[in-house]
């Protein structure tokens, strides 16, 4: 059969069908390719974008753990607060956004206490949904923010009319559309500046920036919570049922070894010492010698951690304010701010000076190169290689025993001991006592010795370097290193690991971790340590440390006066001690940085150390054992003559050697000062009141400083006051230097004024 001939119209139809099929399959293929690309290739990416556009994930700060002293007194704590933020992305959609931003600057910025510049800067991040304006906002301020957020406003937006791109619409809303809030926490320091250089502070984001707040930041911070909320097409939050929240987990709390009471003793004495010596700074550490626990650590250059950017020292503030050039003023401000944050107890370095001689003596005794019968004749200087090294007593100390060499702080004697040891053995004890390494205390920025820079490398230590190191010169150490070494002598030769955090607690107060005392090593034998401790006790009772004496306490100590190696000028006066000498409990180091006038540790560091040590021992109920001479000088308890006839009371008191003054017209003693049982010096004044109206008399306290003890006692008596003396009763040429009630103040008739006295005879260990 013959095929039908294809017409032109048939061919055109076939071609049309082919083209149509190609278009259909091509279009379907593009669609399938698009679906594959969207779902399989970029599926996760588009899903994430969709989730981002539909959900807002907001972090909620966890409550920061508290910091307590050893008696569970809160030093640092966190409280609920708020955070305020803006949504620049939503703000950018408003055609009148400049008008809204101006309103935020004019009304919200003053509420938050921030600048207009900050508001405008945060609003400029137009692709962001969340930009913080301020965190740690108080509840009172948050209430004002909420009032502002609920304020009505009109927003101009582009219209939904697709036929007219320039069409706009106006909608009614509130500032809550652009300004949001969420929970936050704020850090408080209830005890103000107490231990500020130890505690440190947190920054604006509740992040630790200094001290323990920085060192234990990961423990204190906790785990933030999260709020995940759904958003509508207008970028607003949907109803609460579309919101989920993971609660934050509070951080751990810290219980310190620091005792608030001892810390206050230390800070008060250091501030006074800094003023008295016109020094650049003053630093002090109190350590439990048996455990290594730090019970007090203070710097006289303290600050308020709750307002850490403010310069605390008014004199420094005034000096900065006088600088005319703005850049120079800002530079001086930043320098001063960093300086007040610095913890000099672990960061300050200086030549330890004669305090280090205790290490040299301990090493020499331990190695057996000397014994307690060793004698040496000091002629005032000693030739070492090509150097002549002088003693502070240029005429020489003459022939001395080992104990006298330490009592007199004789440099040639210490040099001789160092030479007997030799470089290798001497360096072994420098390492053993911890002078070539960090102590490892749990605080940031601890000084780290660098061999060849601030401490000699053994291979570069020769006879001259050995000589200078033997009496504490030509290398640097920190107060923390020094007190740790001194505590090793007090602790039977055991070098303890110092620490400042005793416990970590969870949010329920349960103990998560408790620090156990750690002995790093046995540096010298217990026998050697006892011998050195005995010599140090002689230093305080009769040597250069006599101003560190505390009646009834048996203090062992050593003075030090050294020139600053890194600066080349200026001195550091220091005094290290521990008590009781026969059963040591607490070690103390006082370092006074760049004093003006008197520079010796025995003159200016030992007196405040004695004051602190006495307060610590009394507070800790350490038994005071007075010698007969001390009892005689200190007196005893005031006898009770209340309810006795005036004549009988006078006769009884005068027979016991007291002076008596009767106030009032009654016949019997109704009240007495000092009260029964209170301390009264031998021959002290007892005021007897015979009627109630006479008991409120006051007198003006006279100046009792800068004079001999007898003269001070006379001045006090003539004013109708009693006097209590503290200091070394074995010393001669004593001068009063401080009184517990300032001159010119009012005090009750018969009240006791404590007067501290010092000796400037035989306390020099360095001549400037």
LUMLUMLO-733855 format. One record per residue: x, y, z of N, C-alpha, C in turn. Coordinates in steps of 0.02 Angstrom, whole numbers, plus 50000, padded with zeros to 5 digits. Atoms other than C-alpha are relative to their C-alpha. Layout:
N
XYZXYZXYZ/...
This chain:
768
500434994150000500005000050000500445006150000/499614993950009500625016949955499885004850058/500054995249944501055029150098499695006349975/500324993650016500035044650106500525005550004/499514994650003501055059550058499845005250053/500084995149946501365071450204499935006949971/500114993150024500665088450175500415004850042/499624994749966501485104550227499705001450068/500344998649936500175107150362500164994650051/499845005449953500565090050435500705001050030/499324999049975502405094050446500035005750050/500014994249954502055110650528499704997950068/500325002349938500925102050656500494995850041/499525004249964502265089050699500555004250033/499474995749972503575102350721499755003850061/500304996249944502405112250832499944995650062/500085004649944502065096950939500684998650033/499335001249972503935093450957500245005950042/499804993949963504275111351009499625000550065/500414999649939502825110651130500234995050053/499775005149952503435094451207500685002050031/499354997749974505195101451219499905005450053/500134994649951504515116851308499724997250065/500305002949939503465106151425500534996450041/499495003749963504895094351468500575004450026/499474995349978506155108651476499785003850062/500254996449940505065118351595499954995550060/500055004849945504725102951699500704998450028/499315001449978506605099251702500295005650042/499754994349961507025116751761499695000050069/500345000249935505715115051897500284994650045/499725005449960506395098151951500705001850024/499324998049981508175105051948499985005150058/500064994949947507605119852054499834996850067/500195003449938506775108352180500594996150029/499425003749977508305097252188500515004750032/499514995249974509425112352212499795002950067/500254997049938508325119952347499984995050056/500115004849946507945104152442500624995850017/499445004549987509495093552421500675003650005/499354996550001510935105252378500035005450053/499994994349953510485120952479499454999550053/500565000849954509125113552588500155002550070/499824998149931510025115852754500105007650006/499874992749998510575133552710499345003950001/500644996450003508805139152662499584998850063/500375001449938508055130452813500265004350057/499714995949948509275139752925499785007249992/500224993150012508815156252842499275001050020/500714999649982506975152652864499925000150075/500045000249927507245148253046500225006650030/499754993649975508255164053070499495005549992/500504994850012506885174552994499374999150041/500615001449962505545166253099500114999650075/499865000949928506435163953267500515005150024/499504995849967507395175353386500274996150059/499665003749947508675166553497500395004950042/499694995049957509155177553645500324996650060/499645002849943510475173253776499805003750064/500174997249935510005175953959500584998750048/499415000749957511455179354077499844995950063/500075003749938511695167354222500225004350059/499794996249941511835174154398500714997950019/499305001249983513675175754441500054997850073/499925002549932514245166354595500265005550047/499784995149950514575176054756500714998450022/499345000949969516255178454841499945001750074/500064999149928516325176255030500705000250032/499385000549961517685179155159499974993550040/499965006449965518205164955274499454999150052/500555000249952516785169355394499325000449966/500614999950040515485168755253499675006949998/500244993250011515325187655245500065001449925/500014999250072514835192055067500415006149979/499584994550026516155202554977499775002149931/500254998550067515455201354800499374995949989/500635003550012513685196754747499685002849937/500364997950059512545197754597499255000550015/500714999049990510755203954590499665000449932/500384999850062509385203254459499995007149972/500024993550034509435217254332499714998949931/500285000750068508945220254152500505002349948/499604997750057509715222753981499535003249949/500414996350048509045235153853500354999849932/499705000450067509315232753666499525003149950/500424997650055508675239553500500064995149942/500025004350060508215230753336500125004449939/499864995650057509105240453197499674997649935/500295002750062508415228753062499285002549991/500694997550004506625233353103499995007549992/499964992750003507105251353127500145002449929/499804998050068507855251952952499414999849951/500575000550045506165247452875499535006050005/500434994149991505355263252944500265005749957/499804994350042505355277752821500165006150043/499864994549955505385289652970500484997850056/499555002849949506805280353059500425005450033/499614994649970507805296553085499615003450056/500434997049949506345303753181499974995450062/500035004849944506245287853289500664999850037/499345000149969508125287553319500105006350042/499954993849961508055305753374499624999650066/500405000949938506705301153499500374995550049/499625004549957507775286753565500585003850033/499444996149973509235298853586499765005050053/500244994749956508195312253670499684997350064/500385002549943507165301253786500294993750033/499755006249971507925283853807500715000650026/499304999449979509765288553816500075003050070/499944997349932509545299653972499764995150054/500255004949951508545285854058500554995050016/499485005149991509975273554030500675003050021/499364996949983511345286154062500544998649949/499525001150053512175283153893499995005949952/499954994350046512705295153755499564998949938/500365000450063511735299153597500414996349948/499565003250048513255293353500499944992450003/500065007349994513055275753569499354997649969/500655002050029511215274953519500064999949924/499954999650073511605280653342500474994649971/499545005150023513075268753326499674993249999/500335006549998512055253653381499444999549948/500545000050050510635258753265500264999449929/499715000050067511835259353117500114992949973/499915007050023511995240253112499344997549972/500675000950028510495239052996499824992749984/500145007150014510665220252963499954995950063/500035003549936510595215753148499315000850032/500644999849964509065211553253500095001850074/499884999249928509905213853423500655003750011/499404996249982511125227453478499895002950070/500074997949930511385230553664500135007550008/499894993149980511175248253727500335000450068/499695000149934511565244453908499794993750038/500145005749957511695229454023500045001950073/499974999049927511605227754213499605006250021/500434994349986510175240254221499574998550062/500375001249938509345242154392499254999549987/500725000950007507525237754421499645006749994/500324993450003507075256054450500055003049930/499914997450068507805260954282499604996049950/500385004250046506985246154196499265002050000/500704997849997505285252454255499915006149954/500044994050043505645269054167500064998049927/499935002450069506195259654011499344997149975/500645003050020504555249854009499485005449985/500464994550013503575266054021500145003049931/499824997350066504535272653871499814995249945/500165004950052504295256553772499264999949983/500735000150012502415257853793499745006649973/500214993650029502395275653726499804998949927/500265000950068501365276553565500405004249950/499684996250053502135281953400499704997749934/500245001750067501715281953215500604998249957/499465002450042502765272353091499785000449927/500144999850072502835275852905500384994449966/499715005750035503125260152801499805000249926/500195000650071503075255852617499344996149996/500665003250007501335250752558500074993149969/500015006750030500885232952507499755000249928/500254999250068500205240052342500564998849950/499465001750046501285231452211499995004149937/500054996050061500665242752073500325006850009/499704993449988501405258152156500574999150050/499415001149957503185256152221500115005750050/499894994249956503155273452301499445001050051/500564999349953501555270652398500234998650071/499825000949929501715272152589499374999350041/500555000549953500635268552739500255001850069/499834998149931500615274552919499634995350048/500305004649952500325262153062500145002550071/499914998149930500105265053248500354994350036/499635005049963501315256053362500275003150064/499654997449941502435258453516500754999049990/499285000850006504305259753544500234992850016/499835006949985504245241653602500144996149935/499875003250065504295237253416500755000349984/499284999150014506115243453414500454999150061/499605000449938506685243053596499774994050040/500175006049963506755226553689500384999650066/499665001249936507245220553862500054992550012/499935006949979507845204353937500344999850068/499695000349933508455198154107500765000649996/499284999349994510225202254160500184999950074/499794999749930511255202754320500495005750009/499534994649984512255216554405500424997950059/499525001949949513795214454516500055005550053/499944995349944513855222554689500584997850044/499465001349952515265223954816499805003250066/500294997349938514415226054986500515003050048/499494997549954516055229155079500445005449968/499644994450032516615242854959500684998049975/499325001150026518475243554928500384994650037/499645005149962518915229655051500284994749953/499645005250039520205218154969499895000949925/500164998850070519835226454801500544997349953/499465002350044521555222254727500024992449996/500045007350001521235203954771499374997849963/500645002050029519395202754721499975001849926/500054997750069519555212854560499315002849985/500664997350020517985217754463499784996749935/500265002450063516875213154317499855005949954/500154994950049516605222854156499265000449986/500704998650016514995228554074499614993749982/500335006250020514595211054008500054994750055/499955004549942514835203454183500574994949991/499415004250011516515196454129500555002450048/499474998349955517915195854257500595003249964/499464996450034519275208254214500635000850043/499414999449956520455208054364499894995750062/500025003649937520875198554523499664993249995/500355006549998519865183354575499434999849950/500554999750049518435189054463500254997649932/499705002250064519605186054315500264992950005/499675006549994520565170854379499484994350002/500535005149993518965161254423499385001649958/500574997850040517875168854288499584994249974/500385005650028517395152154211499584996550053/500385003149946516835145454381499435004650024/500494995249974515915161254435499445001349949/500474997750052515035164354268499374995749995/500595004350009513875149254258499854998849926/500215001650069512935143654102499405004449982/500564995650019511835156554012499394996049979/500625002950024510015152653976499845002749931/500194997650066509115155353810499255000949996/500704998950016507455162653757499934999649924/500135000750071506845156753585499285002149988/500674997450012505355166853523499865000449925/500204999750070504395166353358499835007249981/500134993350025504235181953248499484999749944/500484999650055502855187353132500315003549940/499744997050062503025194852958500265007050011/499794993249986503225212153034500595000250048/499425000649956504705205853139499825001250074/500194999449930503705206953300499924993250032/500075006449964503595193553435499284997649998/500675003049996502135181553429499824998950073/500255001149931501125176553582500474995550039/499555003449955501975168753733500024992549988/500005007250011501445151253683500494997949945/499505001550051502675152553538500715001050026/499354998549970504115155853659500224994250045/499735005149955505255143353746500625002850035/499444997349962506585146353879500384994450035/499565004349960508065136753948500295004350056/499784995949943508415143354122500765000050006/499284999749989510185149454158500204996150063/499745003549942511255139554280500495004650036/499554995449964512055150554416500714997350005/499305001949993513945150554433500154997750071/499775002149934514905143154578500195006150042/499774994849953515255153854732500674998050029/499345001149971516955155754812500015001950073/499864998349930517405155254996500755001050006/499304998349998519065163855025500334998150066/499625000649938520425161355152500075006850034/499964993149973520395180355176499505000850057/500434998549943519695185455346499875007550001/500174992950004518765201955338500305004150056/499744996249942519325207155513500755001249992/499274999250009521175203955479500145004549940/499924995750059520995212055308499935007450018/500104993049978520345227955391500605002450042/499404998249962521795227955516500575001849952/499454999350047523005226255371499935006449959/500114994250043522235239555259500075006550039/499954993949960522085252355399500735001750015/499314998849983523895250255452500415002049939/499634998350061524545250855272499865007249977/500184993250019523595266855233500375005050044/499664995549953524325274955389500755000149986/499295000550014526075268655348500185003849937/499884996450062525955275755173500015007550012/500044992849984525445292755242500615002150041/499444998249955526775292655379500665000349963/499355000350035528185288055259499995003849934/500074996350064527535298555111500214995649942/499775004950049527785282855008499564999849938/500375001150062527235278454832499474994750010/500475005449988526385262654895500204996050061/499875004549943526265250055036499614993649990/500295006550014525905231455028500084995550061/499975004449943525535218155157499664993449988/500295006650006525185199455167500034996650068/500025004149940524655188655314499864992949978/500075007050022524875169855289499984995350060/500005005649953524425154555391500584995549982/499385003450019526145146455397499914992549993/500085007350000525485128755424499634997549938/500405002250057524305128455275500175003649934/499894996050060524865141955153499415004549984/500594995950012523145150355165500175007450012/499894992849993523195169255138499395002850037/500564997449960522135177155276499935007549993/500044992850013522525195055227500485001849945/499564997650054523225203455070499745006949979/500254993350012523145222055041500535004449967/499594994850030523835236654941499715006750022/500254993549979523735254555000499685003849942/500304996850059523285259854821499374996249979/500605003950015521525252454826499515004249959/500514996750041519935257054731499334997050015/500685002649991518055254254727499844995449941/500145004550056517705238554622499325001149968/500654998450029515925244454598500025006049955/499904994150042516585260154514500745000249981/499295001250009518255253754453500345004949953/499694995250046518525267154320500135006850032/499884993749964518535281154449500674999650036/499354999749965520245286354516499855001350073/500184999749929520125283154703500405005150039/499564995449962521595293754762499855007249980/500174993050018521025312154770500605004049977/499404996350021522815318454753500174998449928/499875002050069523035308554592499485003249954/500544996950040521355314854528500165007449987/499854992950006521885332854560500585001149951/499434999350044523545330354470499794999049927/500245001450068522665323054317499595005949974/500434994450020521405337354315500405006149979/499584994150016522825350054304500324999549931/499685000950066523465342754139499575003349947/500384996250049522955354454000499864996249936/500085003650062523235343653847499544994050009/500515005349992521755331853822500304993149992/499705006650011522795317353754500454998150058/499555001549944524075318753893499594998550063/500435001249942522675319754022499694993149997/500295006650008521855304153952500534994650012/499455004849989523535295153952500154999350075/499865000249927523845299954135499434996550037/500575003249969522085294354180500044992449992/499965007250013522315277254099500574996850040/499435002549962524015275054183499814999350074/500205000149930523285279454354499484994650013/500525005049992521795268054328500304993050002/499685006650001522885253154283500414998950064/499585000549940524035256854431499594998250061/500405001549941522635256454558499694993049998/500255006950005522005239754492500544994950017/499455004749994523725231854508500074997350071/499895003149934524005219554651500754999450011/499284999849989525765224154707500264994250040/499785005749959525825209354826500264994349957/499775005450044526065197754678500345002749937/499724997150062526595209854539500625004350013/499434995849983527815221654626500634995850007/499375003449990529635216254615500525004950025/499474995849972531115223054711500544995550028/499485003949967532765217454784499774998850072/500275001349933532225208754945500445002850056/499574997249949533735215555038500124995250057/499775004049943534185209655212499494994850024/500495005249983532555199855233500244993349974/499765006250032533385187055118500554996750040/499455003049962534815184355241499774993850039/500255006049965533695171855333500084993849956/499915005650046533795160855177500734997949998/499285001450001535695162255171500214996450064/499845003249935535835157955356499734992950003/500305006749998534645143155338500394995249956/499625004350046535615136355188500674998150030/499345001349971537285138055277499964995050058/500095004849945536655128955432499814993149975/500235006550027535795115355330500584996249968/499445003350034537365111855230500594998750046/499485001449951538435111755387500645003849989/499394996050011539675124855324500135004650059/499914996249938539395134255489499584996550054/500435002249946538685130355660499835006150043/500244994449959537905140955796500575003550037/499424996949966539645144555868500435004149952/499614996350050540255152755707500105007250022/499854993049985541115169555733500335003249939/499724996350057541595182855608500125007250022/499844993149982542435199855626499855004549941/500204995250052541625213855526500405006450009/499594993849998542815228155485499665005749963/500364994750036541485238155391499964999049926/500035001450071541805231255218500364993449987/499685006350018542395215755126500185000349926/499785000150070543415214054966499794993449968/500215005950038542615202054841500225001149928/499704999250067543635200054681500225007349992/499804993150011543785217754612499515005050031/500504995549969542355224854718500095000050075/500024999449928542355231554894499285001350020/500704999549980540645228654971499975002150073/500024997049933540225239155123499424997450041/500545001449953539205235455277499645006650013/500364993749985537855247955326500325003750058/499634996849946538905251155482500725000749976/499364999050033540435258655400500604998650046/499455001249953541505257055558500074992650017/499985007149988541105238455567499664998050065/500345002649942540215227555693500484996550048/499535003749959541785219455762499874992549996/500095007349999541795201055809499294998350024/500695001749985540045193455809499894992449997/500235006950006539225176655836499534999649939/500475000950056538095169355701499355003850014/500634996649982536555175855793500085007549998/499894992750001537305193155815500075002649929/499954997850070537715193855630499335001349970/500684999050026535875191855590499655005750037/500304994649960535325203355733500225006949974/499734993750023536465217055665499925001149925/500094999950073536025213255483500665001849966/499334998750024537875212655443500114997049930/499915002350069538225211655255500624995649992/499415004350009540035204955264499904993050030/500125006649970539445190855379499594995749951/500415003750048538095185755253500394998149938/499585001550058539345186855110500454994150015/499565005549980540525175355204499634993349999/500405006250001539135162455225499874997849928/500115001650070538745163455040500614997049967/499385002650029540565160754993500144992950025/499905006749973540655145555108499554994949964/500475004550034539135138155019500234998649928/499845000750071539765141354842499385000949957/500544998450046538725145254689499494994449995/500465005650012537985127954661499534998850058/500415001249941537375125254839499555006050015/500404994049987536805143254860499395000249953/500554999750049535785142454700499484994650013/500465005449984535035126054755499475002350051/500474997649949534245134954905499595005949975/500424994850033533685149854800499414996649965/500535003850033532725137154698499544996750051/500395003649949532165127354851499505004550035/500454995449966531415142654936499535003649952/500504997650048530495147154775500165006649966/499854993650030531435162454711500134999749925/499895000650073531685155654535499364998049963/500645002150031529845151554502499425003850031/500624997249971528085157854530499804995950061/500265003749942527265153354694499404995749980/500585003850022525735147254597499365001950035/500614997949966524475157054701499455001049948/500564999750046522745157054623499755007249990/500154993150018522775175254564500345001449933/499704998750066523135182354390500605004850005/499444995250009524695191654334500554999450052/499465000749952525885184254461500675000749965/499314999150025527695189354435500324993349986/499655006250020528685176154342500745001649991/499284998650006530585176354370500274997849932/499695001750064531605176554210500765000150010/499285000649989533375170254225500395004249949/499604995650042534645182554158499705006949993/500324993450005533405196954172499885002950070/500124997549932532755198854350500244995350054/499675004549953533645184254430500584996849963/499415002850033535365177154395499884992849977/499955007050020535565161354294500614997050035/499465003049961536665149154389500675000249963/499385000350038537925147854248500345006949994/499724993250004538155166854251500125003050069/499874997549933538315168254439500714998450020/499305000749980540105171354492500085002750071/499874998549930540925176354655499695006750021/500294993449982540325194654649499244999550003/500735000949998538525189854605499794995950060/500145004149941538565176654740500025004350063/499934995649942539135189854865499395004550007/500564995349996537755202254822499344996450014/500625003849989536395188954817499954997650073/500015002949932536895182354989499685004750050/500354995549955536235198255070499415003449965/500634998050030534745200254953500025005549949/499944994850052535405211954818500124996849932/499865001650070535575211054628499534994949968/500535003950032534015200454597499335002550029/500664997649980532145203654612499574994350026/500495004849974530755195054707499365003950013/500654996949984528915198454743499854999050074/500215001149930528135200554916499734993050011/500295006649993527225184154885500544994750005/499445004749996528855174754854500345000450069/499634999049938529645182355009499624997150059/500375002649942528245178355132499934992449996/500035007350006528125160655062500654996850026/499365002549976529985158155096500065000750076/499974998949927529875165755271499544995150036/500465004849970528375154755308500294993050002/499695006650000529405139455262500464999350061/499595000249939530625143855402499564999350061/500465000449944529165146355520499674993150006/500375006350003528405129655466500474993950000/499555005849994529875118355508500344998149935/499655001350062530675120055336499564997749943/500475002350053529105115155237499755006049960/500244994750045528745126355087499294998249977/500705001450016526845127255067499785003649938/500314996950058525825131154913499515005450025/500474994949977524975148054946499354999749961/500644999950035523125149154904499535004950034/500454994849975521695161254925499274998049996/500685002650003520125151254881499984993450038/500045005949958519655138555014499494994949973/500545004550023518035131454938499655003049940/500474998250053516925131754785499334997050017/500675002249982515055130554817499535000449941/500514999550052513595126754702499455004750022/500544995349985511975136754698499634998350064/500335002049938511315126854848500455000550061/499544999449945512855130254953500394993750015/499635006249990513535112554937500725000849975/499294999450018515425110754928500144995849938/499815003350062516005106554752500734998150002/499285001149997517855108054786500275003550062/499694997049941518895111354942500754999449993/499274999950007520725116454935500334996750060/499635003349947521865105355035500715002950002/499324997549995523525112055103500494995449964/499535003950040524945106454989500725002150016/499304998649989526765105255038500384999149934/499635000450063527845109154887500654996050008/499395003749986529445102754965500265001750070/499654998849936530485101355124500665003349981/499424996250023531795114855097500594999050047/499485001249950532785113355259499684995750055/500255004349946532635101955410499645004150053/500354996749945531515106055557500495002950050/499494997549952533065107955666500305006549975/499724993850029533825120955548499495005650004/500524994949998532165130255537499925002950071/500074997749931532045131155727500585004550020/499424995949984533805138055741499945006949969/500084993550034533465151755614499435004050033/500554996649966531795155755698500235003050066/499744997549937532705157555864500425006249990/499594994150015533955169655787499555006049979/500454994750021532525179555707499635003050059/500314997349940531715181255878500475004950035/499504995549972533335189155939500045006549960/500004994150043533275201055790499465005050024/500564995849978531595207455856500085002450071/499944997949930531995207756041500575004950011/499414995849986533715216056028500345002749938/499644998050061534215218655845499645005449960/500284994850044533695229055694499244999849996/500735000750003531905222555708499645001650064/500304999049933531585228755886499345003849998/500644996450005530165239955825499434995549977/500525004950016529235224255772499804995850060/500125003849938529155218155952499275000850023/500685000049971527455213556026500044996650068/499975002749932527365211156214499564993850005/500375006249989526845193356257499944995549940/500135003850062526925187156077500604996049974/499415003350026528735181556046500035000149924/499974999150072528885188455870500704998649975/499375001150034530275182255755499975003749934/500044996150061530725193655611500675002149972/499394997450032531975201755494499825006249960/500104993850036532125219255425500334999649931/499694999650065532555223755246499945007049972/500024993550034533005239655152500404999249936/499665001450063533435238654968499845005249948/500114995650056533645249354815499684996149944/500365003450053532495245254671500454998949939/499545001950053533495236054539499775002549932/500254998250067532375239554389499955007549990/500084992750004532195258054429500675003550008/499354997049989533945261854492499995005550052/500064995049947533295273954621499364998650039/500575001549957532075273454763500114993650039/499895005749956532025261054906499344996650017/500565003649972530865247754972500204997950071/499885001949930530805246055162499534994350017/500425005849987530175229355223500154996950068/499915003849938529925218555376499584993749994/500365006350001529485200155378500044997050070/500005002849932528995191155538499484994550005/500525004849984527995177055615499974999350076/500115000749927527285173055787499484994550012/499464999749950527315165055910500624996349973/499385002750028529145161055876500094992650015/499905007049981529095144355967499474995349972/500535004050031527485138455885499645004449949/500264995050047527195149455731499324998349972/500675000750029525425152155670499925004549939/500114995150055525455167755561500655003549983/499434996150025526785175855453499735006449969/500214993450025526705194055400500585003349964/499504996050036527635204355271499715006949986/500184993250017527545223255257500555002849954/499534996950046528375231955108499755007049984/500174993050012528395250955090500425002449941/499694998550064528785256754914500185007449993/499734993350011529875272254889499785005050055/500144995349946529705280555061500435006349992/499634993750001530285298555083500235001550071/499754998749934531405303055229500324993750028/499765006349972531675287655337499884994449949/500075005150052531995272755223500094992950026/499835006749976532475258155335499384996150023/500565004349980531305243355363499894999950074/500065000049928531675243555548499685006350027/500284993649979531125261655558499265000849982/500674998450024529535262055454499564994149983/500415005950016528975244255411499864995750062/500095004149940529225235655579499455002550046/500534997749955528075247155682499294998149979/500675002250019526495244255578499924992450002/500035007349997526935225655570499854997850071/500135001749930526965224955761499275001450018/500694998149986525285233755769499524994749971/500435004950033524495221555645500054993250034/499905006649970525265206055723499654999550068/500345000149935524625210655896499254999349992/500725000450012522865213355829499794993149976/500155006650027522905196955733500014994750055/499945005049948523495186755882499455000550052/500554999049952522215194356000499344997749969/500615001950035520825191955872499934992549994/500015007350008521315173755845500094996250066/499965003149932521405170556033500644996050010/499355003049987523245165956029500235002450068/499814998349931523845165456208500615004650001/499444995449991524965180156254500354998350066/499625001949941526355175456375500505005650017/499624994149983527065190956460500574998350047/499455000549953528755192056545499835004350061/500124996049940528845199556719500095007449986/499884992950017529555215556647499425002849960/500574997750040528135216556520499395001050044/500574999249955526845213856655500075006450040/499884994049961527635227756756499875006249959/500094994150043527635239856610499275000849978/500684999750026525905235256547499485001150055/500494999449946525055235156717499534994150000/500485005549996523525224956748499295002549993/500704998250005521645225356764499825004950056/500224995049951520825240156852499594996650054/500395003049946520175235057024499305002850002/500704997949995518305236157058499885003250068/500154996549936517885249557188499305003049999/500694997450002516085252957135499624997750062/500435001049941514835253957279500395000950066/499634998749939516255257257402499935007450019/499984993149977516305272957507500595003449967/499484996350035517335286357421500664999750038/499384999949960518595287457564500344993249999/499715006750000518835268557569500314998449932/499755001350067519035267657380500655003749987/499394996150009520325281557378500594996850035/499475002949961521335273457514500254993549969/499825006450030521315256257429500415001149936/499664998950064521835263057259500685003350010/499364996849988523205274257327500514995250029/499555005049972523925259757425500294995649944/499765004150056524065250357259500395004049949/499584995950043524985264957180499645003849946/500374996350051523585272357074499875007250021/500234993249987523155290657057499245000049997/500735000149994521355294857099499735007249991/500364993650006520165308857047499274998650012/500705001049982518425310257123499595005549967/500464995350032517005318457025499314999150032/500675000449971515345322757109500015001250075/500084998449929514665326157283499724994250041/500275005849964514025308757329500504996850047/499585003349951514715297357463500294993349977/499785006650024514915281157363500185000349926/499795000350070515695276257197499454996749959/500525002750043514325274057067500294997349934/499715001750065515455272556915500745001650002/499284998550002517315271856877500274999249929/499645000550064518475274356727500754999850017/500235005750039519355263356678499524995550040/500485004449968517955251056713500374994050030/499685005849969518335235856822500214994849949/499745005150045519435223356732500355002749938/499664997150058520005235456596500735001350017/499294999149990521865237756571500165006950026/499774993649974522725251356670500754999350016/499285000149989524575255556677500175000950073/499794998849931525545255556841500005007550015/500044992949983525215272056929499505003849958/500494996850042523775275456811499475003850039/500514995749970522315287056843499324996649999/500685002649995520635280756906499545005750018/500504994849988519145292556896499414996750035/500575002649961517795289357027499435005049998/500594995750005516055296356996499524998250057/500435001249942514935298557147499285002049988/500704998750018513355304657059499924999449925/500125001450071512545301456890500145006049956/499944994050042512625319356829500735001549982/499294998450011514525319556835500344995349951/499675005450038514855304256726500125001549927/499954998650072514795312856556500555005149984/499494995050012516325324056571500504997649947/499505001550052517535324656423500595004750005/499404995850001519275331556398500285000049929/499674999750065520315336656247500644996050002/499415004450002521625323856198500605004149977/499404996250020523375331756193500414996149948/499535003250046524745328056066500494995950041/499585004549961525685312956132500564996949959/499495002950043526835309155985500625004549997/499384996250007528635314255953500355001650065/499694998749935529155313456136500174993450033/499835005949962529865301356261499404997250036/500565003349968528755288956353499795003650063/500164996549937528865298056520499635006549987/500334993750016528405314556440499294998949975/500675001650026526925306656348499534998150058/500405002149942526315298856511499795006150041/500164993949962526415315856599499465004149965/500494996150038525455324556459499304996950006/500655003549995524075311356465499705000950069/500254999449931523945312156654499745007050014/500214993149987523835331056657499345001649966/500644998950035522385330156535499444995750029/500515004349970521485317356644499884993749960/500065005950041521835302656528500504994750022/499535005449989522655285656546500374998649936/499595001550058523995279356429500184992650001/499785007050008524345261856363500565000049950/499404999950042526065259056288500084993449963/499845006150038526495246856149500675001049966/499344999650030528245243156086500484995550037/499485004149970529885235456139500265003250064/499804997149936530145238756324500744998750015/499295001349989531925232056309500445005249965/499614995250039532445246556197500125006450039/499854993449972533225263156241499825005349949/500154994250043532935280456167499354999149962/500655001150030531095277056135499655006649987/500384994050020530025289856044499294997849982/500695001650019528125289656031499875002549929/500104998050069527525290155851499264999649978/500705000350019525655286455849499574999250062/500475000749944524155288055965499334997949973/500635003050024522485278955953499445005249994/500504994650005521445294755983500385006349978/499594994450025522055309655880499985006050046/499954993949960522625325555963499445004849980/500544995250012521225338255981499304996950004/500655003349995519835325155989499765000050072/500295000449933518665323756137499974992850022/500025006749972518775308656250499715000450070/500275000249932517925303356411500565000850051/499524999049947518825308756567500234993150026/499735006349976519975294456619500084994749946/499955005050054519895285556450500734998449985/499325002250015521425275756394500185001349927/499734998750067522435281756244500594995349989/499445004450016523555268656164500535003949961/499454996450032525235276056117500534995049978/499495004450028526435266756002500675003650002/499344996949998528285269956024500504995749962/499485003350039529825265655923500695002250025/499314998249987531705265955938500355001149934/499604998950059532835273455807500734998350011/499335002049982534375266355891500114992649983/499845006950018535125250755812499514996649954/500495003050045533755248155682500175001249927/499804998450068534725253655527500324993949968/499665005450037535165240455397500215002249931/499784997350065535515251855249500115007550008/499884992850000536295269055229499895002549930/500174997550067535555278855084500595003849969/
